[in-house]
Amino acid sequence: MSEQQTTIAATENDGAKKAPATFRAILGEKIGMTQIFHPKDQNFYDVTVVKAGPCPILRVKTVESKDGYNAVQLGFGQGREKSCSKAELGQFKKAGVPAMRYVREIRVCDTKGLEAGQTVVVDGAFKPGDYVDVQGICKGKGFAGVMKRHNFKGLPASHGASDKQRSPGSLASRRSLGRVMPGQRMAGHLGNTKISTMKIEVVSIDPEKNLIYLAGAVPGPRGGLVTIFETVKPKKFRTEIVKSAIKKDKMGNIIKAAAKPGAKK
């Protein structure tokens, strides 16, 4: 085992250096999609499997410091030292971790209990039933026309229109300014942008393999980096719906249950 792998294993197994449970954000790698059976709901879920963490904390920024804001820098994945700058290598050495492939900064409201060298693991950050927001880079689709990129209807295919069915039409060359305005929807590069998917339910967690199963699809290709946060929506976790045992008819009258044979009155 190499020195870097030994350092990573020691960091993963060191329970005293885990980040506090109040910090609910983690980096991960999208593995793919599958289907699992939820025994509690008695239903199948289409889930996305993400290998989340472990993510060492490289640096903690605070309002009192020269940074002027609260943030936490996380690292994920084993990188190569020759691909890092001297400043990055110095930061990794100061945090006591090997070279990281990805480094991302996450804003937080409070940095209490957070310090460099701690490790964020999926088991401590999230649990089944939590709602999370997932952020990633969507698939790049190359150069695309206006119908595919902006859902244009297209021009008529009759009345002498020659090969104009997928054309964007006039770009307002005779307007008062006589030019194309900035932001005009036109053909261009489709995809390869940062996408956030809101309020995805955590279906299951595998702490031993650092896997988290998210309901539905998340942005990005297989092997892409995703960032998982606690959702910004008001509802943070799933609540079970308890159905009332009182039955009513169509008129709203309570239906009395028939007494069981041998039951005491």
Number of C-alpha atoms within 10 A of each C-alpha: 6 6 9 14 12 12 14 19 11 11 21 19 11 12 11 9 16 21 23 17 15 13 21 19 26 26 28 25 22 24 17 17 18 12 14 15 12 12 8 6 8 8 9 11 17 16 22 20 25 26 21 29 24 23 29 32 26 25 21 21 22 18 12 9 10 8 11 10 15 17 19 21 17 26 27 22 19 15 15 10 14 9 12 14 10 11 9 15 18 13 16 21 13 13 17 18 22 23 24 22 14 15 17 13 15 15 13 16 10 14 17 10 11 19 19 21 21 26 25 27 24 27 19 15 18 23 16 16 17 20 25 25 19 24 20 22 18 18 16 13 11 10 12 15 17 19 16 13 17 14 9 16 13 14 14 14 12 10 6 8 10 9 11 14 15 16 17 18 12 7 14 13 11 10 10 7 9 10 11 12 12 6 6 9 13 16 16 12 14 18 17 14 14 12 16 17 15 17 21 21 22 22 22 20 20 12 13 8 11 16 21 26 24 26 21 17 15 26 20 23 17 14 13 17 22 24 19 23 21 21 21 12 12 7 11 15 19 12 9 7 6 6 6 6 6 9 11 11 8 6 6 8 9 11 10 9 8 6 9 7 6 6 6 6 4
